[in-house]
Amino acid sequence: MVRTFLAKDINLKLSKKLDFRSYVMTLSFILSLQVLFCFQTRFLNPKTFE
């Protein structure tokens, strides 16, 4: 009984860590896309940012 409870607790912690990691990776991916888009617009249209 105790072993199964510990295994469930460890699995829950692992899944939470994986969810957090995927969440952070998704956020960083979106941020990098936004930065790339900003640089593209700035280099393509420099007059709008003067």
Kinemage of the C-alpha trace (Angstrom):
@kinemage 1
@onewidth
@group {chain A} dominant
@subgroup {mainchain}
@vectorlist {calphas} color= white
{ca met a 1} P 0.000 0.000 0.000
{ca val a 2} L 2.746 2.445 0.926
{ca arg a 3} L 4.819 1.560 -2.148
{ca thr a 4} L 1.963 2.214 -4.556
{ca phe a 5} L 1.260 5.550 -2.858
{ca leu a 6} L 4.912 6.569 -3.176
{ca ala a 7} L 4.977 5.484 -6.813
{ca lys a 8} L 1.864 7.551 -7.538
{ca asp a 9} L 3.391 10.564 -5.775
{ca ile a 10} L 6.624 10.238 -7.771
{ca asn a 11} L 4.688 9.868 -11.026
{ca leu a 12} L 2.663 12.975 -10.201
{ca lys a 13} L 5.817 14.992 -9.490
{ca leu a 14} L 7.420 13.759 -12.715
{ca ser a 15} L 4.370 14.660 -14.778
{ca lys a 16} L 4.248 18.107 -13.172
{ca lys a 17} L 7.920 18.659 -13.967
{ca leu a 18} L 7.372 17.548 -17.560
{ca asp a 19} L 4.336 19.817 -17.901
{ca phe a 20} L 6.314 22.752 -16.492
{ca arg a 21} L 9.220 22.043 -18.837
{ca ser a 22} L 6.980 21.835 -21.901
{ca tyr a 23} L 5.192 25.020 -20.765
{ca val a 24} L 8.493 26.885 -20.454
{ca met a 25} L 9.688 25.568 -23.821
{ca thr a 26} L 6.449 26.695 -25.470
{ca leu a 27} L 6.744 30.146 -23.897
{ca ser a 28} L 10.367 30.549 -24.992
{ca phe a 29} L 9.443 29.361 -28.493
{ca ile a 30} L 6.663 31.975 -28.748
{ca leu a 31} L 8.990 34.665 -27.393
{ca ser a 32} L 11.697 33.809 -29.926
{ca leu a 33} L 9.120 33.911 -32.723
{ca gln a 34} L 7.980 37.357 -31.589
{ca val a 35} L 11.574 38.606 -31.413
{ca leu a 36} L 12.320 37.261 -34.891
{ca phe a 37} L 9.180 38.906 -36.249
{ca cys a 38} L 10.098 42.208 -34.584
{ca phe a 39} L 13.606 42.111 -36.065
{ca gln a 40} L 12.228 41.286 -39.510
{ca thr a 41} L 9.796 44.204 -39.455
{ca arg a 42} L 12.484 46.524 -38.115
{ca phe a 43} L 14.993 45.590 -40.822
{ca leu a 44} L 12.427 45.521 -43.624
{ca asn a 45} L 10.729 48.792 -42.625
{ca pro a 46} L 13.299 50.987 -40.850
{ca lys a 47} L 11.329 54.179 -41.522
{ca thr a 48} L 8.452 53.146 -39.276
{ca phe a 49} L 10.754 52.807 -36.236
{ca glu a 50} L 12.568 56.129 -36.530
